[in-house]
Amino acid sequence: MGDRILLGKSFDHIVMEYSDMVTRICILNLRNSQDAKDCFQNIFIKLY
């Protein structure tokens, strides 16, 4: 997984850099922790 390069950065680096922000946005918009986890996962799966 770490060998994918997106905009000059590895996928792992992008997940680490943006995971907190994506989590907050998902929770604020969905107001349900399980839905937020699913949304988080879907975002990064599509990015990958």
mmCIF file of the N, C-alpha and C atoms, coordinates in Angstrom:
data_MODEL
# 
_entry.id   MODEL 
# 
loop_
_atom_site.group_PDB 
_atom_site.id 
_atom_site.type_symbol 
_atom_site.label_atom_id 
_atom_site.label_alt_id 
_atom_site.label_comp_id 
_atom_site.label_asym_id 
_atom_site.label_entity_id 
_atom_site.label_seq_id 
_atom_site.pdbx_PDB_ins_code 
_atom_site.Cartn_x 
_atom_site.Cartn_y 
_atom_site.Cartn_z 
_atom_site.occupancy 
_atom_site.B_iso_or_equiv 
_atom_site.pdbx_formal_charge 
_atom_site.auth_seq_id 
_atom_site.auth_comp_id 
_atom_site.auth_asym_id 
_atom_site.auth_atom_id 
_atom_site.pdbx_PDB_model_num 
ATOM 1   N N  . MET A 1 1  ? 0.821   -1.185 0.000  1.00 0.00 ? 1  MET A N  1 
ATOM 2   C CA . MET A 1 1  ? 0.000   0.000  0.000  1.00 0.00 ? 1  MET A CA 1 
ATOM 3   C C  . MET A 1 1  ? 0.865   1.249  0.000  1.00 0.00 ? 1  MET A C  1 
ATOM 4   N N  . GLY A 1 2  ? 1.984   1.244  0.693  1.00 0.00 ? 2  GLY A N  1 
ATOM 5   C CA . GLY A 1 2  ? 2.806   2.428  0.803  1.00 0.00 ? 2  GLY A CA 1 
ATOM 6   C C  . GLY A 1 2  ? 3.560   2.796  -0.448 1.00 0.00 ? 2  GLY A C  1 
ATOM 7   N N  . ASP A 1 3  ? 3.508   1.960  -1.492 1.00 0.00 ? 3  ASP A N  1 
ATOM 8   C CA . ASP A 1 3  ? 4.272   2.253  -2.700 1.00 0.00 ? 3  ASP A CA 1 
ATOM 9   C C  . ASP A 1 3  ? 3.512   3.118  -3.689 1.00 0.00 ? 3  ASP A C  1 
ATOM 10  N N  . ARG A 1 4  ? 2.252   3.406  -3.428 1.00 0.00 ? 4  ARG A N  1 
ATOM 11  C CA . ARG A 1 4  ? 1.481   4.283  -4.316 1.00 0.00 ? 4  ARG A CA 1 
ATOM 12  C C  . ARG A 1 4  ? 1.917   5.721  -4.074 1.00 0.00 ? 4  ARG A C  1 
ATOM 13  N N  . ILE A 1 5  ? 2.117   6.478  -5.143 1.00 0.00 ? 5  ILE A N  1 
ATOM 14  C CA . ILE A 1 5  ? 2.551   7.871  -5.030 1.00 0.00 ? 5  ILE A CA 1 
ATOM 15  C C  . ILE A 1 5  ? 1.442   8.770  -5.562 1.00 0.00 ? 5  ILE A C  1 
ATOM 16  N N  . LEU A 1 6  ? 1.010   9.716  -4.735 1.00 0.00 ? 6  LEU A N  1 
ATOM 17  C CA . LEU A 1 6  ? -0.019  10.678 -5.116 1.00 0.00 ? 6  LEU A CA 1 
ATOM 18  C C  . LEU A 1 6  ? 0.534   12.069 -4.898 1.00 0.00 ? 6  LEU A C  1 
ATOM 19  N N  . LEU A 1 7  ? 0.637   12.832 -5.952 1.00 0.00 ? 7  LEU A N  1 
ATOM 20  C CA . LEU A 1 7  ? 1.147   14.194 -5.879 1.00 0.00 ? 7  LEU A CA 1 
ATOM 21  C C  . LEU A 1 7  ? 2.510   14.255 -5.188 1.00 0.00 ? 7  LEU A C  1 
ATOM 22  N N  . GLY A 1 8  ? 3.351   13.260 -5.448 1.00 0.00 ? 8  GLY A N  1 
ATOM 23  C CA . GLY A 1 8  ? 4.692   13.237 -4.887 1.00 0.00 ? 8  GLY A CA 1 
ATOM 24  C C  . GLY A 1 8  ? 4.772   12.712 -3.471 1.00 0.00 ? 8  GLY A C  1 
ATOM 25  N N  . LYS A 1 9  ? 3.650   12.303 -2.891 1.00 0.00 ? 9  LYS A N  1 
ATOM 26  C CA . LYS A 1 9  ? 3.640   11.772 -1.533 1.00 0.00 ? 9  LYS A CA 1 
ATOM 27  C C  . LYS A 1 9  ? 3.073   10.366 -1.547 1.00 0.00 ? 9  LYS A C  1 
ATOM 28  N N  . SER A 1 10 ? 3.553   9.529  -0.638 1.00 0.00 ? 10 SER A N  1 
ATOM 29  C CA . SER A 1 10 ? 3.019   8.172  -0.567 1.00 0.00 ? 10 SER A CA 1 
ATOM 30  C C  . SER A 1 10 ? 1.593   8.204  -0.015 1.00 0.00 ? 10 SER A C  1 
ATOM 31  N N  . PHE A 1 11 ? 0.845   7.195  -0.342 1.00 0.00 ? 11 PHE A N  1 
ATOM 32  C CA . PHE A 1 11 ? -0.526  7.089  0.137  1.00 0.00 ? 11 PHE A CA 1 
ATOM 33  C C  . PHE A 1 11 ? -0.551  7.091  1.666  1.00 0.00 ? 11 PHE A C  1 
ATOM 34  N N  . ASP A 1 12 ? 0.366   6.363  2.294  1.00 0.00 ? 12 ASP A N  1 
ATOM 35  C CA . ASP A 1 12 ? 0.429   6.318  3.763  1.00 0.00 ? 12 ASP A CA 1 
ATOM 36  C C  . ASP A 1 12 ? 0.640   7.708  4.347  1.00 0.00 ? 12 ASP A C  1 
ATOM 37  N N  . HIS A 1 13 ? 1.502   8.486  3.726  1.00 0.00 ? 13 HIS A N  1 
ATOM 38  C CA . HIS A 1 13 ? 1.764   9.841  4.212  1.00 0.00 ? 13 HIS A CA 1 
ATOM 39  C C  . HIS A 1 13 ? 0.503   10.701 4.102  1.00 0.00 ? 13 HIS A C  1 
ATOM 40  N N  . ILE A 1 14 ? -0.211  10.585 3.015  1.00 0.00 ? 14 ILE A N  1 
ATOM 41  C CA . ILE A 1 14 ? -1.439  11.362 2.820  1.00 0.00 ? 14 ILE A CA 1 
ATOM 42  C C  . ILE A 1 14 ? -2.483  10.976 3.859  1.00 0.00 ? 14 ILE A C  1 
ATOM 43  N N  . VAL A 1 15 ? -2.635  9.677  4.129  1.00 0.00 ? 15 VAL A N  1 
ATOM 44  C CA . VAL A 1 15 ? -3.593  9.236  5.149  1.00 0.00 ? 15 VAL A CA 1 
ATOM 45  C C  . VAL A 1 15 ? -3.212  9.813  6.509  1.00 0.00 ? 15 VAL A C  1 
ATOM 46  N N  . MET A 1 16 ? -1.944  9.734  6.872  1.00 0.00 ? 16 MET A N  1 
ATOM 47  C CA . MET A 1 16 ? -1.507  10.275 8.162  1.00 0.00 ? 16 MET A CA 1 
ATOM 48  C C  . MET A 1 16 ? -1.727  11.785 8.241  1.00 0.00 ? 16 MET A C  1 
ATOM 49  N N  . GLU A 1 17 ? -1.474  12.466 7.142  1.00 0.00 ? 17 GLU A N  1 
ATOM 50  C CA . GLU A 1 17 ? -1.579  13.927 7.134  1.00 0.00 ? 17 GLU A CA 1 
ATOM 51  C C  . GLU A 1 17 ? -3.027  14.421 7.220  1.00 0.00 ? 17 GLU A C  1 
ATOM 52  N N  . TYR A 1 18 ? -3.946  13.715 6.587  1.00 0.00 ? 18 TYR A N  1 
ATOM 53  C CA . TYR A 1 18 ? -5.316  14.206 6.477  1.00 0.00 ? 18 TYR A CA 1 
ATOM 54  C C  . TYR A 1 18 ? -6.350  13.431 7.287  1.00 0.00 ? 18 TYR A C  1 
ATOM 55  N N  . SER A 1 19 ? -5.956  12.370 7.975  1.00 0.00 ? 19 SER A N  1 
ATOM 56  C CA . SER A 1 19 ? -6.939  11.529 8.659  1.00 0.00 ? 19 SER A CA 1 
ATOM 57  C C  . SER A 1 19 ? -7.712  12.280 9.749  1.00 0.00 ? 19 SER A C  1 
ATOM 58  N N  . ASP A 1 20 ? -7.048  13.125 10.521 1.00 0.00 ? 20 ASP A N  1 
ATOM 59  C CA . ASP A 1 20 ? -7.757  13.869 11.570 1.00 0.00 ? 20 ASP A CA 1 
ATOM 60  C C  . ASP A 1 20 ? -8.795  14.817 10.983 1.00 0.00 ? 20 ASP A C  1 
ATOM 61  N N  . MET A 1 21 ? -8.424  15.526 9.937  1.00 0.00 ? 21 MET A N  1 
ATOM 62  C CA . MET A 1 21 ? -9.345  16.464 9.306  1.00 0.00 ? 21 MET A CA 1 
ATOM 63  C C  . MET A 1 21 ? -10.544 15.727 8.702  1.00 0.00 ? 21 MET A C  1 
ATOM 64  N N  . VAL A 1 22 ? -10.287 14.642 8.003  1.00 0.00 ? 22 VAL A N  1 
ATOM 65  C CA . VAL A 1 22 ? -11.368 13.871 7.381  1.00 0.00 ? 22 VAL A CA 1 
ATOM 66  C C  . VAL A 1 22 ? -12.288 13.297 8.458  1.00 0.00 ? 22 VAL A C  1 
ATOM 67  N N  . THR A 1 23 ? -11.714 12.810 9.539  1.00 0.00 ? 23 THR A N  1 
ATOM 68  C CA . THR A 1 23 ? -12.519 12.278 10.640 1.00 0.00 ? 23 THR A CA 1 
ATOM 69  C C  . THR A 1 23 ? -13.447 13.345 11.200 1.00 0.00 ? 23 THR A C  1 
ATOM 70  N N  . ARG A 1 24 ? -12.908 14.527 11.475 1.00 0.00 ? 24 ARG A N  1 
ATOM 71  C CA . ARG A 1 24 ? -13.731 15.614 12.017 1.00 0.00 ? 24 ARG A CA 1 
ATOM 72  C C  . ARG A 1 24 ? -14.863 15.994 11.071 1.00 0.00 ? 24 ARG A C  1 
ATOM 73  N N  . ILE A 1 25 ? -14.564 16.107 9.804  1.00 0.00 ? 25 ILE A N  1 
ATOM 74  C CA . ILE A 1 25 ? -15.591 16.479 8.825  1.00 0.00 ? 25 ILE A CA 1 
ATOM 75  C C  . ILE A 1 25 ? -16.677 15.416 8.757  1.00 0.00 ? 25 ILE A C  1 
ATOM 76  N N  . CYS A 1 26 ? -16.284 14.158 8.751  1.00 0.00 ? 26 CYS A N  1 
ATOM 77  C CA . CYS A 1 26 ? -17.265 13.064 8.701  1.00 0.00 ? 26 CYS A CA 1 
ATOM 78  C C  . CYS A 1 26 ? -18.165 13.072 9.929  1.00 0.00 ? 26 CYS A C  1 
ATOM 79  N N  . ILE A 1 27 ? -17.576 13.220 11.099 1.00 0.00 ? 27 ILE A N  1 
ATOM 80  C CA . ILE A 1 27 ? -18.363 13.214 12.338 1.00 0.00 ? 27 ILE A CA 1 
ATOM 81  C C  . ILE A 1 27 ? -19.292 14.418 12.399 1.00 0.00 ? 27 ILE A C  1 
ATOM 82  N N  . LEU A 1 28 ? -18.783 15.602 12.053 1.00 0.00 ? 28 LEU A N  1 
ATOM 83  C CA . LEU A 1 28 ? -19.617 16.809 12.105 1.00 0.00 ? 28 LEU A CA 1 
ATOM 84  C C  . LEU A 1 28 ? -20.797 16.735 11.146 1.00 0.00 ? 28 LEU A C  1 
ATOM 85  N N  . ASN A 1 29 ? -20.584 16.143 9.986  1.00 0.00 ? 29 ASN A N  1 
ATOM 86  C CA . ASN A 1 29 ? -21.651 16.092 8.990  1.00 0.00 ? 29 ASN A CA 1 
ATOM 87  C C  . ASN A 1 29 ? -22.623 14.940 9.221  1.00 0.00 ? 29 ASN A C  1 
ATOM 88  N N  . LEU A 1 30 ? -22.116 13.800 9.674  1.00 0.00 ? 30 LEU A N  1 
ATOM 89  C CA . LEU A 1 30 ? -22.971 12.621 9.788  1.00 0.00 ? 30 LEU A CA 1 
ATOM 90  C C  . LEU A 1 30 ? -23.551 12.426 11.193 1.00 0.00 ? 30 LEU A C  1 
ATOM 91  N N  . ARG A 1 31 ? -22.864 12.939 12.208 1.00 0.00 ? 31 ARG A N  1 
ATOM 92  C CA . ARG A 1 31 ? -23.322 12.854 13.597 1.00 0.00 ? 31 ARG A CA 1 
ATOM 93  C C  . ARG A 1 31 ? -23.619 11.429 14.051 1.00 0.00 ? 31 ARG A C  1 
ATOM 94  N N  . ASN A 1 32 ? -22.874 10.482 13.509 1.00 0.00 ? 32 ASN A N  1 
ATOM 95  C CA . ASN A 1 32 ? -23.006 9.079  13.880 1.00 0.00 ? 32 ASN A CA 1 
ATOM 96  C C  . ASN A 1 32 ? -21.632 8.448  13.698 1.00 0.00 ? 32 ASN A C  1 
ATOM 97  N N  . SER A 1 33 ? -21.106 7.867  14.758 1.00 0.00 ? 33 SER A N  1 
ATOM 98  C CA . SER A 1 33 ? -19.715 7.398  14.700 1.00 0.00 ? 33 SER A CA 1 
ATOM 99  C C  . SER A 1 33 ? -19.516 6.270  13.692 1.00 0.00 ? 33 SER A C  1 
ATOM 100 N N  . GLN A 1 34 ? -20.465 5.350  13.590 1.00 0.00 ? 34 GLN A N  1 
ATOM 101 C CA . GLN A 1 34 ? -20.293 4.243  12.631 1.00 0.00 ? 34 GLN A CA 1 
ATOM 102 C C  . GLN A 1 34 ? -20.371 4.759  11.199 1.00 0.00 ? 34 GLN A C  1 
ATOM 103 N N  . ASP A 1 35 ? -21.310 5.647  10.919 1.00 0.00 ? 35 ASP A N  1 
ATOM 104 C CA . ASP A 1 35 ? -21.399 6.238  9.583  1.00 0.00 ? 35 ASP A CA 1 
ATOM 105 C C  . ASP A 1 35 ? -20.141 7.040  9.259  1.00 0.00 ? 35 ASP A C  1 
ATOM 106 N N  . ALA A 1 36 ? -19.614 7.740  10.254 1.00 0.00 ? 36 ALA A N  1 
ATOM 107 C CA . ALA A 1 36 ? -18.388 8.518  10.051 1.00 0.00 ? 36 ALA A CA 1 
ATOM 108 C C  . ALA A 1 36 ? -17.210 7.603  9.729  1.00 0.00 ? 36 ALA A C  1 
ATOM 109 N N  . LYS A 1 37 ? -17.111 6.470  10.411 1.00 0.00 ? 37 LYS A N  1 
ATOM 110 C CA . LYS A 1 37 ? -16.036 5.508  10.121 1.00 0.00 ? 37 LYS A CA 1 
ATOM 111 C C  . LYS A 1 37 ? -16.163 4.955  8.706  1.00 0.00 ? 37 LYS A C  1 
ATOM 112 N N  . ASP A 1 38 ? -17.386 4.645  8.304  1.00 0.00 ? 38 ASP A N  1 
ATOM 113 C CA . ASP A 1 38 ? -17.612 4.144  6.945  1.00 0.00 ? 38 ASP A CA 1 
ATOM 114 C C  . ASP A 1 38 ? -17.254 5.198  5.898  1.00 0.00 ? 38 ASP A C  1 
ATOM 115 N N  . CYS A 1 39 ? -17.654 6.430  6.162  1.00 0.00 ? 39 CYS A N  1 
ATOM 116 C CA . CYS A 1 39 ? -17.351 7.537  5.254  1.00 0.00 ? 39 CYS A CA 1 
ATOM 117 C C  . CYS A 1 39 ? -15.837 7.729  5.134  1.00 0.00 ? 39 CYS A C  1 
ATOM 118 N N  . PHE A 1 40 ? -15.155 7.745  6.278  1.00 0.00 ? 40 PHE A N  1 
ATOM 119 C CA . PHE A 1 40 ? -13.702 7.882  6.304  1.00 0.00 ? 40 PHE A CA 1 
ATOM 120 C C  . PHE A 1 40 ? -13.051 6.810  5.424  1.00 0.00 ? 40 PHE A C  1 
ATOM 121 N N  . GLN A 1 41 ? -13.466 5.577  5.620  1.00 0.00 ? 41 GLN A N  1 
ATOM 122 C CA . GLN A 1 41 ? -12.889 4.480  4.865  1.00 0.00 ? 41 GLN A CA 1 
ATOM 123 C C  . GLN A 1 41 ? -13.182 4.640  3.367  1.00 0.00 ? 41 GLN A C  1 
ATOM 124 N N  . ASN A 1 42 ? -14.401 5.002  3.020  1.00 0.00 ? 42 ASN A N  1 
ATOM 125 C CA . ASN A 1 42 ? -14.747 5.178  1.611  1.00 0.00 ? 42 ASN A CA 1 
ATOM 126 C C  . ASN A 1 42 ? -13.938 6.269  0.940  1.00 0.00 ? 42 ASN A C  1 
ATOM 127 N N  . ILE A 1 43 ? -13.682 7.355  1.655  1.00 0.00 ? 43 ILE A N  1 
ATOM 128 C CA . ILE A 1 43 ? -12.894 8.449  1.092  1.00 0.00 ? 43 ILE A CA 1 
ATOM 129 C C  . ILE A 1 43 ? -11.491 7.978  0.729  1.00 0.00 ? 43 ILE A C  1 
ATOM 130 N N  . PHE A 1 44 ? -10.857 7.283  1.663  1.00 0.00 ? 44 PHE A N  1 
ATOM 131 C CA . PHE A 1 44 ? -9.477  6.879  1.400  1.00 0.00 ? 44 PHE A CA 1 
ATOM 132 C C  . PHE A 1 44 ? -9.380  5.679  0.448  1.00 0.00 ? 44 PHE A C  1 
ATOM 133 N N  . ILE A 1 45 ? -10.404 4.859  0.386  1.00 0.00 ? 45 ILE A N  1 
ATOM 134 C CA . ILE A 1 45 ? -10.429 3.778  -0.614 1.00 0.00 ? 45 ILE A CA 1 
ATOM 135 C C  . ILE A 1 45 ? -10.517 4.388  -2.010 1.00 0.00 ? 45 ILE A C  1 
ATOM 136 N N  . LYS A 1 46 ? -11.369 5.391  -2.177 1.00 0.00 ? 46 LYS A N  1 
ATOM 137 C CA . LYS A 1 46 ? -11.493 6.040  -3.497 1.00 0.00 ? 46 LYS A CA 1 
ATOM 138 C C  . LYS A 1 46 ? -10.198 6.764  -3.869 1.00 0.00 ? 46 LYS A C  1 
ATOM 139 N N  . LEU A 1 47 ? -9.558  7.362  -2.881 1.00 0.00 ? 47 LEU A N  1 
ATOM 140 C CA . LEU A 1 47 ? -8.301  8.045  -3.146 1.00 0.00 ? 47 LEU A CA 1 
ATOM 141 C C  . LEU A 1 47 ? -7.226  7.064  -3.600 1.00 0.00 ? 47 LEU A C  1 
ATOM 142 N N  . TYR A 1 48 ? -7.204  5.895  -2.973 1.00 0.00 ? 48 TYR A N  1 
ATOM 143 C CA . TYR A 1 48 ? -6.204  4.890  -3.299 1.00 0.00 ? 48 TYR A CA 1 
ATOM 144 C C  . TYR A 1 48 ? -6.393  4.402  -4.722 1.00 0.00 ? 48 TYR A C  1 
# 
